[in-house]
Amino acid sequence: MARQSGAGRGVTMRDVADRAGVGLATVSRVVNGASGVAPELAEKVRAAARELGYRHDATASSLRRADRRTDTVALVLEDVANPFSSALQRAITDAAAERGVLVLSGSSDENPNRERDLVETFTARRADGLIVVPTGRADDALRAAQSFGTPLVAVDRMVDLDGVDTVTVDNREGTAAAAARLREAGHRRVAYFGDQATIWTAGERLAGFSDVFPAGQAGQAGPTGPIRRGLSSVEAAEQAAREALASPEPPTAFVSGQNLITIGIRRALQEAGLEHRIALVGFDDFPLADLLTPGVSVIAQDPAQLGIEAARLLFARLDGHEGPARHAVVPTRYIARGSGEIAAPA
C-alpha cells in the first residue's frame, strides 16, 4: 500500500509511479508539464495522483530548474473590485493560462505602502515578472524589483523608470475629444471632476479637458466651471456635485475622470431631477450605464486590450527580448448614450 497521510503529505512521486504502473521519469514529466508523454498515459498518472492525494511542490521544482522559473507572474491592481481592474485581470489571467502560468494578484488601493508591500512580497516569492498599475509613489520598490532581474510592465499609467515597458490609453486625446463635443453643443460652464492629482492618468485627463476648456485654479470657477480633484469614491463625487449644482451659476455639463466619480455625479443629478437637463460624460464605462434614462455617455477604455498588450510585453521579456523599453497605446472610443448629447440651455 502506498504511503499517504493528510492531503497528500508523505505521498511521493514514487508512490504515484507505483500506482500508475509507470516509471518515475514519466511521473516527473507529467507533473512538471513537460512534453513527450502520450495523453492516455498522462491521464493515468494524473488519476493515480488524485487517488493518492499527491500534491506537487512547484517551489521545490523551480529551485531545481536551470532557469529558476516558477511559472508565476504577479499583478498589482488599483482595486480588483473596480470593473476596470477586474476586466484587466481577466485578460492577463487568460493570456497567462495559455502558457501554463499562474497569476498572483493584489490591490494597492492607491496606497503606495500597500503597493510597496505587494511588490516586495511577489518578488520574494520569486514571481517571474510583474505587471503593475503604479500609484506613482512607490518607484523605489519597482526599482528594487528591477535590480533582482524581474521584468516589469506598467499598465494604465506611466512610471519614471528606465527599462520598463508601458501600456496606456490615449487619455488626453480621448478626454479632449469628448470635451469638444460638449463645446459644440453650446456648453460653456462645464465642470471637471477628477481623481487624485498624484495619479498619472488623472493628470492626463484633466490636461485633455483643459485643452478645450482652459480653467482657473482647481476648486475655483474659471471661464468654464469648477474643477475638483482628489475625488476617489462615489460618495465624495456625489457630495461635490451637489455643491456645484447649488452654486449661483451651476454647470450645464460635467466631465468625469473615472467611473466611480461618474456614478456619484449621476446620483446627484437624479436626486435633483436634472439628469435630462445637465450633460454628463464620464471616462471609463461601467455596468448598467446603458440602461439608465438617459444612458450615460462615456469615453470607453478597453481594459481587456490593455491586459492583452501588457501580457504580450511581459512574456516577450520572459522569452528573452532585451530591446529598449516599449510603450503601447490603446485607443479609447466615445460611446454616445444620451447624457453627453444634452445641449446647453439657450
C-alpha positions in Angstrom: 0.0 0.0 0.0 1.4 3.4 -1.0 2.2 5.8 1.8 -0.5 8.5 2.3 -1.3 11.0 5.1 -3.5 14.1 5.2 -3.9 16.0 1.9 -1.1 14.1 0.2 1.5 14.8 2.9 4.1 12.0 2.7 3.0 10.8 -0.8 5.8 10.8 -3.2 6.2 10.6 -7.0 7.5 7.1 -6.5 4.1 6.2 -4.9 2.3 7.7 -7.9 4.6 5.8 -10.3 3.8 2.5 -8.5 0.1 3.1 -8.5 0.1 4.1 -12.2 2.4 1.3 -13.2 4.9 3.7 -15.0 8.4 4.8 -14.5 9.4 7.7 -12.1 10.7 9.7 -15.1 7.2 9.6 -16.7 5.6 10.9 -13.5 8.1 13.7 -13.3 7.4 14.8 -16.9 3.7 14.8 -16.3 3.7 16.8 -13.0 6.2 19.3 -14.4 4.2 19.9 -17.6 6.9 18.5 -19.8 6.1 17.1 -23.3 6.8 13.6 -24.6 4.1 11.7 -22.7 1.2 10.1 -24.5 -2.1 11.7 -23.5 -3.6 8.4 -22.2 -0.5 7.7 -20.1 -0.5 11.2 -18.7 -4.1 10.9 -17.7 -3.3 7.6 -16.0 -0.6 9.4 -13.9 -2.9 12.2 -13.0 -5.6 9.8 -12.0 -3.1 8.0 -9.7 -2.1 11.3 -8.2 -5.7 12.2 -7.4 -6.4 8.9 -5.8 -3.3 9.2 -3.5 -3.8 12.9 -2.8 -0.4 13.7 -4.2 0.4 17.4 -4.3 3.3 18.6 -6.5 5.7 21.0 -4.8 6.1 23.6 -7.5 8.5 25.7 -5.4 10.9 22.9 -5.0 10.8 22.1 -8.7 11.5 25.7 -9.6 14.6 25.6 -7.5 15.8 22.6 -9.4 15.2 24.2 -12.8 18.2 25.6 -14.6 16.3 28.9 -15.4 14.9 29.2 -11.8 11.5 30.0 -13.2 8.4 29.5 -11.1 5.8 29.8 -13.9 4.1 32.6 -11.9 3.7 36.3 -12.7 2.2 38.9 -10.3 -0.3 41.6 -10.9 -0.7 44.7 -8.7 -4.1 46.4 -9.4 -5.6 49.6 -8.1 -8.8 47.8 -6.8 -9.9 44.4 -8.0 -13.5 45.3 -7.1 -13.5 48.1 -9.8 -14.9 46.8 -13.1 -11.9 48.2 -15.0 -9.4 46.3 -12.8 -11.5 43.1 -13.0 -11.5 43.1 -16.8 -7.8 43.9 -16.9 -7.1 41.0 -14.5 -9.2 38.6 -16.5 -7.4 39.4 -19.8 -3.9 38.9 -18.2 -5.0 35.7 -16.5 -6.3 34.3 -19.7 -3.1 35.1 -21.6 -1.0 33.5 -18.8 -3.2 30.4 -18.7 -2.4 29.7 -22.4 1.3 29.4 -21.3 0.6 27.4 -18.2 1.5 30.4 -16.0 -0.3 31.2 -12.7 -1.2 34.8 -11.9 -0.9 36.2 -8.4 -2.7 39.4 -7.7 -3.4 42.1 -5.1 -5.0 45.5 -4.8 -2.9 48.6 -3.8 -6.0 50.7 -3.1 -3.9 53.7 -4.3 -1.8 53.3 -1.2 2.0 53.4 -2.0 2.8 51.5 1.1 0.4 48.7 0.1 1.9 48.7 -3.4 5.4 48.5 -2.0 4.4 45.6 0.3 2.8 43.7 -2.7 5.8 44.2 -5.0 8.2 43.1 -2.3 6.1 40.0 -1.4 5.7 38.9 -5.0 9.4 39.5 -5.7 10.3 37.4 -2.5 8.1 34.6 -3.8 10.1 34.6 -7.0 7.4 35.7 -9.4 8.9 35.6 -12.9 7.6 39.0 -13.8 5.4 41.9 -12.6 2.6 43.8 -14.2 1.7 46.9 -12.1 -0.8 49.6 -12.1 1.5 52.1 -10.4 0.5 54.6 -7.8 3.4 56.8 -8.9 4.7 56.9 -5.3 6.4 53.6 -4.8 9.0 53.6 -7.6 11.7 52.6 -5.1 10.0 49.2 -4.8 9.8 48.8 -8.5 13.4 49.8 -8.9 14.4 47.2 -6.3 12.4 44.5 -8.2 14.3 45.5 -11.4 17.6 45.1 -9.6 16.7 41.4 -8.9 16.2 41.0 -12.6 12.4 40.8 -12.5 10.9 42.1 -15.8 8.3 44.9 -15.2 5.4 46.2 -17.2 3.4 49.3 -16.1 -0.2 49.2 -17.3 -2.7 52.1 -17.5 0.0 54.6 -16.1 3.5 55.7 -16.9 6.4 55.3 -14.5 9.6 57.4 -14.1 11.9 54.3 -14.5 14.2 53.3 -17.3 13.7 50.0 -19.0 10.1 49.5 -18.0 7.6 48.6 -20.8 4.3 50.5 -20.5 0.8 50.2 -21.8 -1.7 53.2 -21.6 -4.7 54.5 -23.4 -4.9 57.9 -25.2 -6.2 59.6 -22.0 -5.6 63.2 -23.0 -6.8 62.9 -26.6 -9.9 60.9 -25.6 -10.9 63.5 -23.0 -10.3 66.4 -25.3 -12.5 64.9 -28.0 -15.3 64.4 -25.6 -15.0 67.9 -24.2 -15.0 69.3 -27.7 -18.4 67.6 -28.3 -19.8 69.5 -25.3 -18.4 72.8 -26.6 -20.0 72.2 -29.9 -23.3 71.5 -28.1 -23.1 75.1 -26.7 -21.8 74.3 -23.2 -19.5 76.9 -21.6 -20.0 76.2 -17.8 -18.5 72.7 -17.8 -17.3 71.2 -14.5 -14.5 68.7 -14.4 -14.3 66.2 -11.5 -11.1 64.1 -11.3 -9.2 61.6 -9.2 -6.1 62.2 -7.0 -3.6 64.6 -8.5 -0.7 62.1 -7.9 -2.3 59.6 -10.4 -0.7 59.9 -13.9 -4.0 59.2 -15.7 -5.8 61.8 -13.7 -3.4 64.5 -14.8 -3.6 63.4 -18.4 -7.4 63.5 -18.5 -7.5 67.0 -16.8 -5.0 68.2 -19.4 -7.2 67.0 -22.2 -10.2 68.8 -20.7 -8.1 72.0 -20.2 -7.0 71.8 -23.9 -10.7 72.6 -24.8 -11.9 74.5 -21.7 -9.0 76.4 -20.1 -9.9 77.0 -16.5 -8.9 78.7 -13.3 -7.3 77.2 -10.3 -8.5 73.8 -9.0 -11.6 74.3 -6.9 -12.4 77.7 -8.3 -14.7 78.8 -11.1 -12.8 79.6 -14.2 -14.1 80.6 -17.7 -15.9 77.2 -17.7 -16.9 75.7 -14.4 -15.4 74.3 -11.1 -12.6 71.8 -11.3 -12.5 69.3 -8.4 -9.7 66.8 -7.9 -9.0 64.2 -5.3 -12.4 62.5 -5.7 -11.9 58.8 -5.4 -15.2 57.5 -4.3 -18.9 57.6 -5.4 -19.9 59.4 -2.2 -17.2 62.1 -2.5 -18.2 62.8 -6.1 -21.9 62.9 -5.2 -21.3 65.5 -2.5 -19.1 67.6 -4.7 -21.7 67.5 -7.5 -24.5 68.6 -5.0 -22.3 71.6 -4.1 -21.7 72.5 -7.7 -25.4 72.3 -8.5 -26.2 74.6 -5.5 -23.9 77.4 -6.7 -25.3 80.6 -8.1 -24.1 79.6 -11.6 -24.3 75.8 -11.7 -22.6 74.0 -14.6 -24.6 73.0 -17.6 -22.4 69.9 -18.1 -20.0 67.6 -16.2 -16.9 65.7 -17.4 -15.8 62.9 -15.0 -12.3 61.5 -14.9 -13.3 57.9 -13.8 -16.3 55.6 -13.5 -16.9 55.9 -9.7 -16.9 59.7 -10.0 -19.4 59.4 -12.9 -21.7 57.3 -10.8 -21.6 59.9 -7.9 -22.4 62.8 -10.3 -25.3 60.9 -11.9 -26.7 60.2 -8.4 -26.6 63.9 -7.6 -28.2 64.8 -10.9 -31.0 62.3 -10.4 -31.6 63.4 -6.8 -32.1 67.0 -8.2 -34.2 65.8 -11.1 -31.6 67.3 -13.6 -30.4 64.2 -15.4 -32.3 65.3 -18.6 -31.1 68.9 -18.4 -27.4 68.8 -17.5 -25.0 66.9 -19.7 -22.6 64.3 -18.3 -19.7 62.5 -19.9 -17.5 60.0 -17.9 -14.1 58.4 -18.5 -14.5 54.6 -18.2 -17.6 52.6 -18.9 -19.4 50.9 -16.1 -22.2 48.2 -15.8 -25.7 49.3 -16.5 -24.6 52.7 -17.9 -26.6 51.9 -21.0 -29.8 51.0 -19.1 -30.3 54.4 -17.4 -32.5 57.1 -18.8 -30.8 58.8 -20.4 -27.9 56.4 -20.8 -24.5 57.7 -19.6 -22.2 58.7 -22.4 -18.6 57.6 -21.8 -15.1 57.7 -23.1 -14.6 53.9 -23.1 -11.3 52.2 -22.5 -10.7 48.6 -23.5 -9.2 47.1 -20.3 -9.1 43.7 -21.9 -6.9 45.0 -24.7 -4.7 46.8 -22.1 -4.3 43.4 -20.4 -3.5 41.6 -23.6 -0.9 44.1 -24.5 0.7 44.1 -21.0 0.9 40.3 -21.0 2.4 40.4 -24.5 5.1 42.7 -23.5 5.9 40.8 -20.3 6.1 37.4 -21.9 8.3 38.8 -24.6 10.7 39.8 -21.9 10.5 36.4 -20.3 11.2 34.8 -23.7 14.4 36.8 -24.0 13.6 40.1 -25.6 16.3 42.6 -24.5 15.5 45.7 -26.5 14.7 49.2 -25.2 11.6 49.9 -23.3 8.4 49.9 -25.4 5.2 52.0 -25.0 1.9 50.6 -26.4 -1.1 53.0 -26.7 -4.6 51.6 -26.8 -7.2 54.0 -28.3 -10.4 55.0 -26.5 -13.8 55.4 -28.1 -16.7 57.7 -27.4 -20.0 56.0 -26.7 -23.0 58.3 -27.1 -25.9 57.2 -25.0 -27.7 60.5 -24.4 -26.3 62.1 -21.3 -23.4 63.6 -23.2 -25.6 64.8 -26.1 -27.8 67.2 -24.0 -27.5 70.6 -25.4 -26.7 73.7 -23.3 -29.8 75.8 -22.5 -30.4 78.7 -24.9 
